[in-house]
């Protein structure tokens, strides 16, 4: 590529930049879901390289005596 950046260089520059506004919003949503639960899981669903859904499943443990 004469005078231009290779795909690897473009990808490296993209990763070295901070998150975009949309990415920062998604990261906050994921962090909020993680902080909200004590036992469970957070799943991120991706379609065509974009986050389309965040699922949170919480488990409540019951102790019996």
C-alpha positions in Angstrom: 0.0 0.0 0.0 1.9 3.0 -1.2 1.5 6.0 1.1 -1.3 4.4 3.1 -1.6 2.3 6.3 -1.8 -1.5 6.1 -4.8 -3.2 7.6 -2.7 -4.2 10.6 -1.6 -0.6 11.2 -5.2 0.6 11.0 -6.3 -2.1 13.4 -3.5 -1.3 15.8 -4.4 2.5 15.8 -8.0 1.6 16.4 -7.1 -0.5 19.4 -4.8 2.1 20.8 -7.5 4.7 20.8 -9.9 4.9 23.7 -13.5 3.7 23.4 -15.9 5.7 21.2 -18.9 7.2 22.9 -21.1 4.3 21.9 -18.5 1.8 23.2 -18.2 3.7 26.5 -22.0 3.5 27.0 -22.0 -0.3 26.3 -19.0 -0.8 28.7 -20.9 1.1 31.4 -24.0 -1.0 30.9 -21.9 -4.2 31.1 -20.2 -3.0 34.3 -23.5 -2.0 35.8 -24.9 -5.5 35.2 -21.8 -7.1 36.7 -21.9 -4.9 39.8 -25.6 -5.5 40.3 -25.4 -9.3 40.9 -23.7 -11.4 43.5 -24.0 -14.8 41.9 -24.8 -15.3 38.2 -23.7 -14.4 34.8 -23.7 -11.6 32.2 -23.9 -12.5 28.5 -23.1 -10.2 25.7 -24.8 -11.0 22.4 -23.1 -9.8 19.2 -24.4 -9.7 15.7 -22.4 -8.5 12.7 -19.7 -7.2 15.0 -22.1 -5.1 17.1 -23.5 -5.7 20.6 -27.3 -6.2 20.3 -28.2 -7.5 23.7 -26.9 -7.8 27.2 -28.4 -10.6 29.4 -28.0 -10.8 33.1 -28.9 -14.0 35.0 -28.8 -13.9 38.8 -28.9 -17.0 41.0 -30.3 -16.9 44.5 -28.8 -19.5 46.8 -31.1 -20.9 49.5 -29.5 -22.3 52.6 -31.6 -24.7 54.7 -31.0 -25.7 58.2 
